Amino acid sequence: MSRTVNCVILGTESEGLDQVPYPGDLGQRIYDNISKLVWQRWLGHQTMLINEYRLTPIEPKARQFLEKEMEKFFFGEGSEKPPDFAE
């Protein structure tokens, strides 16, 4: 049986992640408080950020930016789309 978490974004008991998705304390907080569904939403948002800002995720500055956005997305005011992003 899959594990459940009280997802802080959805506000409901939802299916949790199978493993810690990111290293360190942030990864553990995500594992403990974020559902699989919301993690998938983040992956789509992260892909958009990488493409729109033309980030190279192996570069330290890009990783720092993405980590800050991840923190905002899950536990802050939310991660914004780039100002000139057109859906």
N, CA, C and O atoms as a Maestro MAE file, in Angstrom:
{
 s_m_m2io_version
 :::
 2.0.0
}

f_m_ct {
 s_m_title
 :::
 protein
 m_atom[348] {
  # First column is atom index #
  i_m_mmod_type
  r_m_x_coord
  r_m_y_coord
  r_m_z_coord
  i_m_residue_number
  s_m_chain_name
  s_m_pdb_residue_name
  s_m_pdb_atom_name
  i_m_atomic_number
  :::
  1 25 0.840 -1.184 0.000 1 A "MET " " N  " 7
  2 3 0.000 0.000 0.000 1 A "MET " " CA " 6
  3 2 0.887 1.251 0.000 1 A "MET " " C  " 6
  4 15 1.920 1.283 0.669 1 A "MET " " O  " 8
  5 25 0.489 2.250 -0.732 2 A "SER " " N  " 7
  6 3 1.278 3.475 -0.807 2 A "SER " " CA " 6
  7 2 1.078 4.302 0.464 2 A "SER " " C  " 6
  8 15 0.067 4.176 1.156 2 A "SER " " O  " 8
  9 25 2.046 5.130 0.744 3 A "ARG " " N  " 7
  10 3 1.961 5.989 1.922 3 A "ARG " " CA " 6
  11 2 1.160 7.238 1.600 3 A "ARG " " C  " 6
  12 15 1.092 7.667 0.449 3 A "ARG " " O  " 8
  13 25 0.562 7.808 2.618 4 A "THR " " N  " 7
  14 3 -0.190 9.040 2.425 4 A "THR " " CA " 6
  15 2 0.435 10.147 3.265 4 A "THR " " C  " 6
  16 15 1.092 9.901 4.277 4 A "THR " " O  " 8
  17 25 0.209 11.359 2.815 5 A "VAL " " N  " 7
  18 3 0.661 12.545 3.543 5 A "VAL " " CA " 6
  19 2 -0.497 13.529 3.600 5 A "VAL " " C  " 6
  20 15 -1.397 13.495 2.760 5 A "VAL " " O  " 8
  21 25 -0.467 14.393 4.586 6 A "ASN " " N  " 7
  22 3 -1.400 15.505 4.625 6 A "ASN " " CA " 6
  23 2 -0.749 16.610 3.806 6 A "ASN " " C  " 6
  24 15 0.065 17.373 4.325 6 A "ASN " " O  " 8
  25 25 -1.100 16.698 2.544 7 A "CYS " " N  " 7
  26 3 -0.450 17.624 1.607 7 A "CYS " " CA " 6
  27 2 -0.773 19.074 1.981 7 A "CYS " " C  " 6
  28 15 -1.939 19.459 2.072 7 A "CYS " " O  " 8
  29 25 0.272 19.865 2.195 8 A "VAL " " N  " 7
  30 3 0.076 21.257 2.605 8 A "VAL " " CA " 6
  31 2 -0.490 22.122 1.480 8 A "VAL " " C  " 6
  32 15 -1.057 23.182 1.745 8 A "VAL " " O  " 8
  33 25 -0.344 21.688 0.244 9 A "ILE " " N  " 7
  34 3 -0.894 22.451 -0.887 9 A "ILE " " CA " 6
  35 2 -2.370 22.112 -1.098 9 A "ILE " " C  " 6
  36 15 -3.206 23.006 -1.225 9 A "ILE " " O  " 8
  37 25 -2.683 20.818 -1.135 10 A "LEU " " N  " 7
  38 3 -4.055 20.386 -1.389 10 A "LEU " " CA " 6
  39 2 -4.934 20.472 -0.147 10 A "LEU " " C  " 6
  40 15 -6.152 20.621 -0.249 10 A "LEU " " O  " 8
  41 25 -4.310 20.376 1.030 11 A "GLY " " N  " 7
  42 3 -5.067 20.407 2.267 11 A "GLY " " CA " 6
  43 2 -5.830 19.121 2.545 11 A "GLY " " C  " 6
  44 15 -6.788 19.122 3.318 11 A "GLY " " O  " 8
  45 25 -5.414 18.026 1.923 12 A "THR " " N  " 7
  46 3 -6.074 16.739 2.110 12 A "THR " " CA " 6
  47 2 -5.035 15.632 2.251 12 A "THR " " C  " 6
  48 15 -3.858 15.809 1.938 12 A "THR " " O  " 8
  49 25 -5.511 14.479 2.736 13 A "GLU " " N  " 7
  50 3 -4.678 13.281 2.734 13 A "GLU " " CA " 6
  51 2 -4.565 12.810 1.291 13 A "GLU " " C  " 6
  52 15 -5.576 12.600 0.622 13 A "GLU " " O  " 8
  53 25 -3.348 12.647 0.818 14 A "SER " " N  " 7
  54 3 -3.108 12.264 -0.572 14 A "SER " " CA " 6
  55 2 -1.940 11.293 -0.635 14 A "SER " " C  " 6
  56 15 -1.177 11.148 0.320 14 A "SER " " O  " 8
  57 25 -1.817 10.636 -1.771 15 A "GLU " " N  " 7
  58 3 -0.713 9.704 -1.958 15 A "GLU " " CA " 6
  59 2 0.612 10.452 -1.888 15 A "GLU " " C  " 6
  60 15 0.813 11.458 -2.569 15 A "GLU " " O  " 8
  61 25 1.514 9.940 -1.049 16 A "GLY " " N  " 7
  62 3 2.811 10.565 -0.872 16 A "GLY " " CA " 6
  63 2 3.848 10.034 -1.845 16 A "GLY " " C  " 6
  64 15 3.615 9.052 -2.550 16 A "GLY " " O  " 8
  65 25 4.976 10.687 -1.874 17 A "LEU " " N  " 7
  66 3 6.088 10.269 -2.725 17 A "LEU " " CA " 6
  67 2 6.688 8.966 -2.216 17 A "LEU " " C  " 6
  68 15 6.592 8.658 -1.028 17 A "LEU " " O  " 8
  69 25 7.304 8.203 -3.108 18 A "ASP " " N  " 7
  70 3 7.911 6.930 -2.750 18 A "ASP " " CA " 6
  71 2 9.279 7.097 -2.101 18 A "ASP " " C  " 6
  72 15 9.723 6.241 -1.336 18 A "ASP " " O  " 8
  73 25 9.937 8.198 -2.410 19 A "GLN " " N  " 7
  74 3 11.263 8.451 -1.845 19 A "GLN " " CA " 6
  75 2 11.505 9.951 -1.759 19 A "GLN " " C  " 6
  76 15 10.784 10.742 -2.367 19 A "GLN " " O  " 8
  77 25 12.520 10.332 -1.004 20 A "VAL " " N  " 7
  78 3 12.875 11.749 -0.861 20 A "VAL " " CA " 6
  79 2 13.315 12.253 -2.247 20 A "VAL " " C  " 6
  80 15 14.233 11.687 -2.840 20 A "VAL " " O  " 8
  81 25 12.672 13.308 -2.767 21 A "PRO " " N  " 7
  82 3 12.913 13.729 -4.138 21 A "PRO " " CA " 6
  83 2 14.080 14.685 -4.351 21 A "PRO " " C  " 6
  84 15 14.461 14.964 -5.488 21 A "PRO " " O  " 8
  85 25 14.644 15.185 -3.259 22 A "TYR " " N  " 7
  86 3 15.675 16.206 -3.368 22 A "TYR " " CA " 6
  87 2 16.558 16.087 -2.132 22 A "TYR " " C  " 6
  88 15 16.054 15.757 -1.058 22 A "TYR " " O  " 8
  89 25 17.854 16.345 -2.249 23 A "PRO " " N  " 7
  90 3 18.726 16.176 -1.084 23 A "PRO " " CA " 6
  91 2 18.489 17.214 0.008 23 A "PRO " " C  " 6
  92 15 17.982 18.306 -0.252 23 A "PRO " " O  " 8
  93 25 18.860 16.859 1.217 24 A "GLY " " N  " 7
  94 3 18.849 17.806 2.325 24 A "GLY " " CA " 6
  95 2 17.508 17.966 3.003 24 A "GLY " " C  " 6
  96 15 16.575 17.192 2.791 24 A "GLY " " O  " 8
  97 25 17.442 19.013 3.837 25 A "ASP " " N  " 7
  98 3 16.242 19.287 4.623 25 A "ASP " " CA " 6
  99 2 15.035 19.602 3.740 25 A "ASP " " C  " 6
  100 15 13.918 19.187 4.049 25 A "ASP " " O  " 8
  101 25 15.252 20.332 2.646 26 A "LEU " " N  " 7
  102 3 14.144 20.667 1.755 26 A "LEU " " CA " 6
  103 2 13.528 19.398 1.178 26 A "LEU " " C  " 6
  104 15 12.304 19.271 1.127 26 A "LEU " " O  " 8
  105 25 14.351 18.474 0.750 27 A "GLY " " N  " 7
  106 3 13.843 17.210 0.217 27 A "GLY " " CA " 6
  107 2 13.033 16.440 1.241 27 A "GLY " " C  " 6
  108 15 12.003 15.853 0.910 27 A "GLY " " O  " 8
  109 25 13.496 16.438 2.492 28 A "GLN " " N  " 7
  110 3 12.762 15.736 3.550 28 A "GLN " " CA " 6
  111 2 11.433 16.417 3.827 28 A "GLN " " C  " 6
  112 15 10.426 15.740 4.037 28 A "GLN " " O  " 8
  113 25 11.411 17.745 3.831 29 A "ARG " " N  " 7
  114 3 10.145 18.480 4.034 29 A "ARG " " CA " 6
  115 2 9.155 18.184 2.918 29 A "ARG " " C  " 6
  116 15 7.961 18.016 3.166 29 A "ARG " " O  " 8
  117 25 9.654 18.121 1.690 30 A "ILE " " N  " 7
  118 3 8.788 17.786 0.557 30 A "ILE " " CA " 6
  119 2 8.238 16.375 0.732 30 A "ILE " " C  " 6
  120 15 7.039 16.151 0.569 30 A "ILE " " O  " 8
  121 25 9.098 15.435 1.057 31 A "TYR " " N  " 7
  122 3 8.690 14.039 1.250 31 A "TYR " " CA " 6
  123 2 7.612 13.924 2.336 31 A "TYR " " C  " 6
  124 15 6.659 13.158 2.189 31 A "TYR " " O  " 8
  125 25 7.765 14.677 3.409 32 A "ASP " " N  " 7
  126 3 6.846 14.589 4.534 32 A "ASP " " CA " 6
  127 2 5.527 15.329 4.307 32 A "ASP " " C  " 6
  128 15 4.524 14.989 4.935 32 A "ASP " " O  " 8
  129 25 5.502 16.335 3.421 33 A "ASN " " N  " 7
  130 3 4.347 17.242 3.340 33 A "ASN " " CA " 6
  131 2 3.724 17.441 1.966 33 A "ASN " " C  " 6
  132 15 2.730 18.158 1.848 33 A "ASN " " O  " 8
  133 25 4.276 16.828 0.930 34 A "ILE " " N  " 7
  134 3 3.813 17.101 -0.435 34 A "ILE " " CA " 6
  135 2 3.365 15.796 -1.103 34 A "ILE " " C  " 6
  136 15 4.029 14.766 -0.981 34 A "ILE " " O  " 8
  137 25 2.244 15.852 -1.802 35 A "SER " " N  " 7
  138 3 1.714 14.662 -2.485 35 A "SER " " CA " 6
  139 2 2.401 14.450 -3.835 35 A "SER " " C  " 6
  140 15 3.069 15.338 -4.364 35 A "SER " " O  " 8
  141 25 2.215 13.252 -4.366 36 A "LYS " " N  " 7
  142 3 2.748 12.947 -5.699 36 A "LYS " " CA " 6
  143 2 2.163 13.887 -6.747 36 A "LYS " " C  " 6
  144 15 2.874 14.347 -7.640 36 A "LYS " " O  " 8
  145 25 0.873 14.170 -6.638 37 A "LEU " " N  " 7
  146 3 0.213 15.052 -7.601 37 A "LEU " " CA " 6
  147 2 0.856 16.431 -7.619 37 A "LEU " " C  " 6
  148 15 1.143 16.970 -8.688 37 A "LEU " " O  " 8
  149 25 1.083 17.000 -6.449 38 A "VAL " " N  " 7
  150 3 1.675 18.339 -6.381 38 A "VAL " " CA " 6
  151 2 3.131 18.289 -6.818 38 A "VAL " " C  " 6
  152 15 3.612 19.246 -7.424 38 A "VAL " " O  " 8
  153 25 3.850 17.209 -6.532 39 A "TRP " " N  " 7
  154 3 5.227 17.068 -7.024 39 A "TRP " " CA " 6
  155 2 5.233 17.088 -8.547 39 A "TRP " " C  " 6
  156 15 6.104 17.718 -9.149 39 A "TRP " " O  " 8
  157 25 4.286 16.416 -9.176 40 A "GLN " " N  " 7
  158 3 4.203 16.421 -10.637 40 A "GLN " " CA " 6
  159 2 3.929 17.829 -11.165 40 A "GLN " " C  " 6
  160 15 4.463 18.222 -12.203 40 A "GLN " " O  " 8
  161 25 3.107 18.575 -10.460 41 A "ARG " " N  " 7
  162 3 2.860 19.982 -10.844 41 A "ARG " " CA " 6
  163 2 4.168 20.778 -10.791 41 A "ARG " " C  " 6
  164 15 4.448 21.587 -11.676 41 A "ARG " " O  " 8
  165 25 4.969 20.539 -9.736 42 A "TRP " " N  " 7
  166 3 6.252 21.228 -9.630 42 A "TRP " " CA " 6
  167 2 7.159 20.864 -10.808 42 A "TRP " " C  " 6
  168 15 7.802 21.741 -11.385 42 A "TRP " " O  " 8
  169 25 7.217 19.596 -11.164 43 A "LEU " " N  " 7
  170 3 8.096 19.188 -12.263 43 A "LEU " " CA " 6
  171 2 7.738 19.923 -13.551 43 A "LEU " " C  " 6
  172 15 8.626 20.336 -14.297 43 A "LEU " " O  " 8
  173 25 6.452 20.088 -13.813 44 A "GLY " " N  " 7
  174 3 6.033 20.850 -14.989 44 A "GLY " " CA " 6
  175 2 6.431 22.314 -14.872 44 A "GLY " " C  " 6
  176 15 6.897 22.912 -15.842 44 A "GLY " " O  " 8
  177 25 6.251 22.890 -13.695 45 A "HIS " " N  " 7
  178 3 6.617 24.294 -13.475 45 A "HIS " " CA " 6
  179 2 8.130 24.473 -13.597 45 A "HIS " " C  " 6
  180 15 8.603 25.436 -14.201 45 A "HIS " " O  " 8
  181 25 8.875 23.544 -13.023 46 A "GLN " " N  " 7
  182 3 10.338 23.603 -13.097 46 A "GLN " " CA " 6
  183 2 10.817 23.522 -14.545 46 A "GLN " " C  " 6
  184 15 11.735 24.244 -14.933 46 A "GLN " " O  " 8
  185 25 10.211 22.659 -15.339 47 A "THR " " N  " 7
  186 3 10.570 22.542 -16.749 47 A "THR " " CA " 6
  187 2 10.330 23.864 -17.472 47 A "THR " " C  " 6
  188 15 11.148 24.293 -18.285 47 A "THR " " O  " 8
  189 25 9.201 24.505 -17.170 48 A "MET " " N  " 7
  190 3 8.897 25.802 -17.774 48 A "MET " " CA " 6
  191 2 9.952 26.832 -17.368 48 A "MET " " C  " 6
  192 15 10.416 27.602 -18.209 48 A "MET " " O  " 8
  193 25 10.338 26.855 -16.081 49 A "LEU " " N  " 7
  194 3 11.359 27.796 -15.624 49 A "LEU " " CA " 6
  195 2 12.687 27.553 -16.329 49 A "LEU " " C  " 6
  196 15 13.340 28.496 -16.776 49 A "LEU " " O  " 8
  197 25 13.080 26.302 -16.428 50 A "ILE " " N  " 7
  198 3 14.342 25.955 -17.100 50 A "ILE " " CA " 6
  199 2 14.316 26.430 -18.546 50 A "ILE " " C  " 6
  200 15 15.284 27.017 -19.028 50 A "ILE " " O  " 8
  201 25 13.215 26.176 -19.235 51 A "ASN " " N  " 7
  202 3 13.118 26.561 -20.648 51 A "ASN " " CA " 6
  203 2 13.047 28.076 -20.830 51 A "ASN " " C  " 6
  204 15 13.755 28.637 -21.667 51 A "ASN " " O  " 8
  205 25 12.199 28.732 -20.056 52 A "GLU " " N  " 7
  206 3 11.993 30.165 -20.233 52 A "GLU " " CA " 6
  207 2 13.221 30.990 -19.838 52 A "GLU " " C  " 6
  208 15 13.538 31.987 -20.488 52 A "GLU " " O  " 8
  209 25 13.901 30.578 -18.786 53 A "TYR " " N  " 7
  210 3 15.090 31.302 -18.340 53 A "TYR " " CA " 6
  211 2 16.375 30.722 -18.934 53 A "TYR " " C  " 6
  212 15 17.475 31.191 -18.640 53 A "TYR " " O  " 8
  213 25 16.217 29.699 -19.769 54 A "ARG " " N  " 7
  214 3 17.356 29.042 -20.432 54 A "ARG " " CA " 6
  215 2 18.428 28.642 -19.414 54 A "ARG " " C  " 6
  216 15 19.607 28.969 -19.552 54 A "ARG " " O  " 8
  217 25 17.966 27.920 -18.387 55 A "LEU " " N  " 7
  218 3 18.860 27.493 -17.317 55 A "LEU " " CA " 6
  219 2 19.570 26.200 -17.677 55 A "LEU " " C  " 6
  220 15 19.039 25.365 -18.409 55 A "LEU " " O  " 8
  221 25 20.762 26.048 -17.160 56 A "THR " " N  " 7
  222 3 21.496 24.795 -17.244 56 A "THR " " CA " 6
  223 2 21.551 24.252 -15.817 56 A "THR " " C  " 6
  224 15 22.333 24.745 -15.005 56 A "THR " " O  " 8
  225 25 20.730 23.238 -15.497 57 A "PRO " " N  " 7
  226 3 20.585 22.803 -14.105 57 A "PRO " " CA " 6
  227 2 21.861 22.323 -13.419 57 A "PRO " " C  " 6
  228 15 21.886 22.233 -12.191 57 A "PRO " " O  " 8
  229 25 22.913 22.013 -14.162 58 A "ILE " " N  " 7
  230 3 24.144 21.597 -13.501 58 A "ILE " " CA " 6
  231 2 24.966 22.791 -13.017 58 A "ILE " " C  " 6
  232 15 25.906 22.616 -12.242 58 A "ILE " " O  " 8
  233 25 24.629 23.990 -13.459 59 A "GLU " " N  " 7
  234 3 25.345 25.186 -13.011 59 A "GLU " " CA " 6
  235 2 24.861 25.576 -11.616 59 A "GLU " " C  " 6
  236 15 23.656 25.590 -11.362 59 A "GLU " " O  " 8
  237 25 25.784 25.891 -10.710 60 A "PRO " " N  " 7
  238 3 25.399 26.218 -9.335 60 A "PRO " " CA " 6
  239 2 24.369 27.343 -9.215 60 A "PRO " " C  " 6
  240 15 23.451 27.244 -8.402 60 A "PRO " " O  " 8
  241 25 24.502 28.406 -10.003 61 A "LYS " " N  " 7
  242 3 23.544 29.514 -9.924 61 A "LYS " " CA " 6
  243 2 22.142 29.064 -10.332 61 A "LYS " " C  " 6
  244 15 21.153 29.470 -9.721 61 A "LYS " " O  " 8
  245 25 22.060 28.236 -11.353 62 A "ALA " " N  " 7
  246 3 20.760 27.728 -11.807 62 A "ALA " " CA " 6
  247 2 20.146 26.834 -10.742 62 A "ALA " " C  " 6
  248 15 18.943 26.913 -10.491 62 A "ALA " " O  " 8
  249 25 20.944 25.992 -10.118 63 A "ARG " " N  " 7
  250 3 20.450 25.102 -9.059 63 A "ARG " " CA " 6
  251 2 19.965 25.915 -7.857 63 A "ARG " " C  " 6
  252 15 18.936 25.594 -7.264 63 A "ARG " " O  " 8
  253 25 20.704 26.965 -7.500 64 A "GLN " " N  " 7
  254 3 20.281 27.817 -6.384 64 A "GLN " " CA " 6
  255 2 18.944 28.486 -6.706 64 A "GLN " " C  " 6
  256 15 18.050 28.539 -5.861 64 A "GLN " " O  " 8
  257 25 18.815 28.993 -7.928 65 A "PHE " " N  " 7
  258 3 17.570 29.627 -8.350 65 A "PHE " " CA " 6
  259 2 16.415 28.631 -8.268 65 A "PHE " " C  " 6
  260 15 15.359 28.947 -7.719 65 A "PHE " " O  " 8
  261 25 16.612 27.432 -8.810 66 A "LEU " " N  " 7
  262 3 15.547 26.432 -8.813 66 A "LEU " " CA " 6
  263 2 15.190 25.983 -7.395 66 A "LEU " " C  " 6
  264 15 14.021 25.730 -7.101 66 A "LEU " " O  " 8
  265 25 16.178 25.885 -6.529 67 A "GLU " " N  " 7
  266 3 15.896 25.500 -5.146 67 A "GLU " " CA " 6
  267 2 15.070 26.578 -4.444 67 A "GLU " " C  " 6
  268 15 14.147 26.254 -3.697 67 A "GLU " " O  " 8
  269 25 15.384 27.841 -4.671 68 A "LYS " " N  " 7
  270 3 14.595 28.932 -4.086 68 A "LYS " " CA " 6
  271 2 13.165 28.906 -4.614 68 A "LYS " " C  " 6
  272 15 12.211 29.104 -3.861 68 A "LYS " " O  " 8
  273 25 13.024 28.658 -5.920 69 A "GLU " " N  " 7
  274 3 11.686 28.587 -6.510 69 A "GLU " " CA " 6
  275 2 10.914 27.394 -5.965 69 A "GLU " " C  " 6
  276 15 9.706 27.484 -5.748 69 A "GLU " " O  " 8
  277 25 11.600 26.278 -5.743 70 A "MET " " N  " 7
  278 3 10.969 25.091 -5.190 70 A "MET " " CA " 6
  279 2 10.448 25.383 -3.777 70 A "MET " " C  " 6
  280 15 9.328 25.009 -3.428 70 A "MET " " O  " 8
  281 25 11.264 26.045 -2.988 71 A "GLU " " N  " 7
  282 3 10.867 26.422 -1.622 71 A "GLU " " CA " 6
  283 2 9.622 27.314 -1.670 71 A "GLU " " C  " 6
  284 15 8.681 27.102 -0.905 71 A "GLU " " O  " 8
  285 25 9.613 28.303 -2.557 72 A "LYS " " N  " 7
  286 3 8.455 29.193 -2.688 72 A "LYS " " CA " 6
  287 2 7.225 28.435 -3.184 72 A "LYS " " C  " 6
  288 15 6.117 28.660 -2.698 72 A "LYS " " O  " 8
  289 25 7.418 27.541 -4.149 73 A "PHE " " N  " 7
  290 3 6.318 26.783 -4.751 73 A "PHE " " CA " 6
  291 2 5.594 25.956 -3.693 73 A "PHE " " C  " 6
  292 15 4.364 25.942 -3.648 73 A "PHE " " O  " 8
  293 25 6.357 25.263 -2.838 74 A "PHE " " N  " 7
  294 3 5.759 24.353 -1.868 74 A "PHE " " CA " 6
  295 2 5.414 25.007 -0.532 74 A "PHE " " C  " 6
  296 15 4.383 24.684 0.058 74 A "PHE " " O  " 8
  297 25 6.247 25.910 -0.050 75 A "PHE " " N  " 7
  298 3 6.111 26.372 1.327 75 A "PHE " " CA " 6
  299 2 6.048 27.888 1.475 75 A "PHE " " C  " 6
  300 15 6.001 28.396 2.595 75 A "PHE " " O  " 8
  301 25 6.046 28.611 0.371 76 A "GLY " " N  " 7
  302 3 6.027 30.062 0.428 76 A "GLY " " CA " 6
  303 2 4.839 30.638 -0.295 76 A "GLY " " C  " 6
  304 15 3.744 30.075 -0.291 76 A "GLY " " O  " 8
  305 25 5.079 31.769 -0.914 77 A "GLU " " N  " 7
  306 3 4.010 32.487 -1.606 77 A "GLU " " CA " 6
  307 2 3.722 31.955 -3.002 77 A "GLU " " C  " 6
  308 15 2.840 32.468 -3.690 77 A "GLU " " O  " 8
  309 25 4.455 30.934 -3.426 78 A "GLY " " N  " 7
  310 3 4.274 30.361 -4.757 78 A "GLY " " CA " 6
  311 2 5.339 30.875 -5.709 78 A "GLY " " C  " 6
  312 15 5.843 31.988 -5.554 78 A "GLY " " O  " 8
  313 25 5.671 30.069 -6.675 79 A "SER " " N  " 7
  314 3 6.671 30.420 -7.672 79 A "SER " " CA " 6
  315 2 5.959 31.018 -8.878 79 A "SER " " C  " 6
  316 15 5.058 30.403 -9.449 79 A "SER " " O  " 8
  317 25 6.366 32.201 -9.249 80 A "GLU " " N  " 7
  318 3 5.731 32.903 -10.360 80 A "GLU " " CA " 6
  319 2 6.299 32.460 -11.705 80 A "GLU " " C  " 6
  320 15 7.445 32.024 -11.817 80 A "GLU " " O  " 8
  321 25 5.451 32.590 -12.715 81 A "LYS " " N  " 7
  322 3 5.922 32.381 -14.087 81 A "LYS " " CA " 6
  323 2 6.722 33.609 -14.507 81 A "LYS " " C  " 6
  324 15 6.512 34.692 -13.960 81 A "LYS " " O  " 8
  325 25 7.627 33.465 -15.458 82 A "PRO " " N  " 7
  326 3 8.376 34.620 -15.940 82 A "PRO " " CA " 6
  327 2 7.421 35.708 -16.448 82 A "PRO " " C  " 6
  328 15 6.351 35.392 -16.969 82 A "PRO " " O  " 8
  329 25 7.792 36.972 -16.304 83 A "PRO " " N  " 7
  330 3 6.892 38.067 -16.678 83 A "PRO " " CA " 6
  331 2 6.412 38.029 -18.126 83 A "PRO " " C  " 6
  332 15 5.281 38.424 -18.408 83 A "PRO " " O  " 8
  333 25 7.243 37.568 -19.034 84 A "ASP " " N  " 7
  334 3 6.850 37.554 -20.445 84 A "ASP " " CA " 6
  335 2 6.385 36.185 -20.917 84 A "ASP " " C  " 6
  336 15 6.315 35.939 -22.121 84 A "ASP " " O  " 8
  337 25 6.065 35.289 -19.985 85 A "PHE " " N  " 7
  338 3 5.628 33.935 -20.354 85 A "PHE " " CA " 6
  339 2 4.221 33.995 -20.924 85 A "PHE " " C  " 6
  340 15 3.321 34.569 -20.312 85 A "PHE " " O  " 8
  341 25 4.032 33.406 -22.089 86 A "ALA " " N  " 7
  342 3 2.723 33.330 -22.724 86 A "ALA " " CA " 6
  343 2 2.328 31.861 -22.845 86 A "ALA " " C  " 6
  344 15 3.053 31.055 -23.429 86 A "ALA " " O  " 8
  345 25 1.169 31.528 -22.285 87 A "GLU " " N  " 7
  346 3 0.710 30.131 -22.324 87 A "GLU " " CA " 6
  347 2 0.085 29.798 -23.640 87 A "GLU " " C  " 6
  348 15 -0.355 28.667 -23.845 87 A "GLU " " O  " 8
  :::
 }
 m_bond[347] {
  # First column is bond index #
  i_m_from
  i_m_to
  i_m_order
  :::
  1 1 2 1
  2 2 3 1
  3 3 4 2
  4 3 5 1
  5 5 6 1
  6 6 7 1
  7 7 8 2
  8 7 9 1
  9 9 10 1
  10 10 11 1
  11 11 12 2
  12 11 13 1
  13 13 14 1
  14 14 15 1
  15 15 16 2
  16 15 17 1
  17 17 18 1
  18 18 19 1
  19 19 20 2
  20 19 21 1
  21 21 22 1
  22 22 23 1
  23 23 24 2
  24 23 25 1
  25 25 26 1
  26 26 27 1
  27 27 28 2
  28 27 29 1
  29 29 30 1
  30 30 31 1
  31 31 32 2
  32 31 33 1
  33 33 34 1
  34 34 35 1
  35 35 36 2
  36 35 37 1
  37 37 38 1
  38 38 39 1
  39 39 40 2
  40 39 41 1
  41 41 42 1
  42 42 43 1
  43 43 44 2
  44 43 45 1
  45 45 46 1
  46 46 47 1
  47 47 48 2
  48 47 49 1
  49 49 50 1
  50 50 51 1
  51 51 52 2
  52 51 53 1
  53 53 54 1
  54 54 55 1
  55 55 56 2
  56 55 57 1
  57 57 58 1
  58 58 59 1
  59 59 60 2
  60 59 61 1
  61 61 62 1
  62 62 63 1
  63 63 64 2
  64 63 65 1
  65 65 66 1
  66 66 67 1
  67 67 68 2
  68 67 69 1
  69 69 70 1
  70 70 71 1
  71 71 72 2
  72 71 73 1
  73 73 74 1
  74 74 75 1
  75 75 76 2
  76 75 77 1
  77 77 78 1
  78 78 79 1
  79 79 80 2
  80 79 81 1
  81 81 82 1
  82 82 83 1
  83 83 84 2
  84 83 85 1
  85 85 86 1
  86 86 87 1
  87 87 88 2
  88 87 89 1
  89 89 90 1
  90 90 91 1
  91 91 92 2
  92 91 93 1
  93 93 94 1
  94 94 95 1
  95 95 96 2
  96 95 97 1
  97 97 98 1
  98 98 99 1
  99 99 100 2
  100 99 101 1
  101 101 102 1
  102 102 103 1
  103 103 104 2
  104 103 105 1
  105 105 106 1
  106 106 107 1
  107 107 108 2
  108 107 109 1
  109 109 110 1
  110 110 111 1
  111 111 112 2
  112 111 113 1
  113 113 114 1
  114 114 115 1
  115 115 116 2
  116 115 117 1
  117 117 118 1
  118 118 119 1
  119 119 120 2
  120 119 121 1
  121 121 122 1
  122 122 123 1
  123 123 124 2
  124 123 125 1
  125 125 126 1
  126 126 127 1
  127 127 128 2
  128 127 129 1
  129 129 130 1
  130 130 131 1
  131 131 132 2
  132 131 133 1
  133 133 134 1
  134 134 135 1
  135 135 136 2
  136 135 137 1
  137 137 138 1
  138 138 139 1
  139 139 140 2
  140 139 141 1
  141 141 142 1
  142 142 143 1
  143 143 144 2
  144 143 145 1
  145 145 146 1
  146 146 147 1
  147 147 148 2
  148 147 149 1
  149 149 150 1
  150 150 151 1
  151 151 152 2
  152 151 153 1
  153 153 154 1
  154 154 155 1
  155 155 156 2
  156 155 157 1
  157 157 158 1
  158 158 159 1
  159 159 160 2
  160 159 161 1
  161 161 162 1
  162 162 163 1
  163 163 164 2
  164 163 165 1
  165 165 166 1
  166 166 167 1
  167 167 168 2
  168 167 169 1
  169 169 170 1
  170 170 171 1
  171 171 172 2
  172 171 173 1
  173 173 174 1
  174 174 175 1
  175 175 176 2
  176 175 177 1
  177 177 178 1
  178 178 179 1
  179 179 180 2
  180 179 181 1
  181 181 182 1
  182 182 183 1
  183 183 184 2
  184 183 185 1
  185 185 186 1
  186 186 187 1
  187 187 188 2
  188 187 189 1
  189 189 190 1
  190 190 191 1
  191 191 192 2
  192 191 193 1
  193 193 194 1
  194 194 195 1
  195 195 196 2
  196 195 197 1
  197 197 198 1
  198 198 199 1
  199 199 200 2
  200 199 201 1
  201 201 202 1
  202 202 203 1
  203 203 204 2
  204 203 205 1
  205 205 206 1
  206 206 207 1
  207 207 208 2
  208 207 209 1
  209 209 210 1
  210 210 211 1
  211 211 212 2
  212 211 213 1
  213 213 214 1
  214 214 215 1
  215 215 216 2
  216 215 217 1
  217 217 218 1
  218 218 219 1
  219 219 220 2
  220 219 221 1
  221 221 222 1
  222 222 223 1
  223 223 224 2
  224 223 225 1
  225 225 226 1
  226 226 227 1
  227 227 228 2
  228 227 229 1
  229 229 230 1
  230 230 231 1
  231 231 232 2
  232 231 233 1
  233 233 234 1
  234 234 235 1
  235 235 236 2
  236 235 237 1
  237 237 238 1
  238 238 239 1
  239 239 240 2
  240 239 241 1
  241 241 242 1
  242 242 243 1
  243 243 244 2
  244 243 245 1
  245 245 246 1
  246 246 247 1
  247 247 248 2
  248 247 249 1
  249 249 250 1
  250 250 251 1
  251 251 252 2
  252 251 253 1
  253 253 254 1
  254 254 255 1
  255 255 256 2
  256 255 257 1
  257 257 258 1
  258 258 259 1
  259 259 260 2
  260 259 261 1
  261 261 262 1
  262 262 263 1
  263 263 264 2
  264 263 265 1
  265 265 266 1
  266 266 267 1
  267 267 268 2
  268 267 269 1
  269 269 270 1
  270 270 271 1
  271 271 272 2
  272 271 273 1
  273 273 274 1
  274 274 275 1
  275 275 276 2
  276 275 277 1
  277 277 278 1
  278 278 279 1
  279 279 280 2
  280 279 281 1
  281 281 282 1
  282 282 283 1
  283 283 284 2
  284 283 285 1
  285 285 286 1
  286 286 287 1
  287 287 288 2
  288 287 289 1
  289 289 290 1
  290 290 291 1
  291 291 292 2
  292 291 293 1
  293 293 294 1
  294 294 295 1
  295 295 296 2
  296 295 297 1
  297 297 298 1
  298 298 299 1
  299 299 300 2
  300 299 301 1
  301 301 302 1
  302 302 303 1
  303 303 304 2
  304 303 305 1
  305 305 306 1
  306 306 307 1
  307 307 308 2
  308 307 309 1
  309 309 310 1
  310 310 311 1
  311 311 312 2
  312 311 313 1
  313 313 314 1
  314 314 315 1
  315 315 316 2
  316 315 317 1
  317 317 318 1
  318 318 319 1
  319 319 320 2
  320 319 321 1
  321 321 322 1
  322 322 323 1
  323 323 324 2
  324 323 325 1
  325 325 326 1
  326 326 327 1
  327 327 328 2
  328 327 329 1
  329 329 330 1
  330 330 331 1
  331 331 332 2
  332 331 333 1
  333 333 334 1
  334 334 335 1
  335 335 336 2
  336 335 337 1
  337 337 338 1
  338 338 339 1
  339 339 340 2
  340 339 341 1
  341 341 342 1
  342 342 343 1
  343 343 344 2
  344 343 345 1
  345 345 346 1
  346 346 347 1
  347 347 348 2
  :::
 }
}
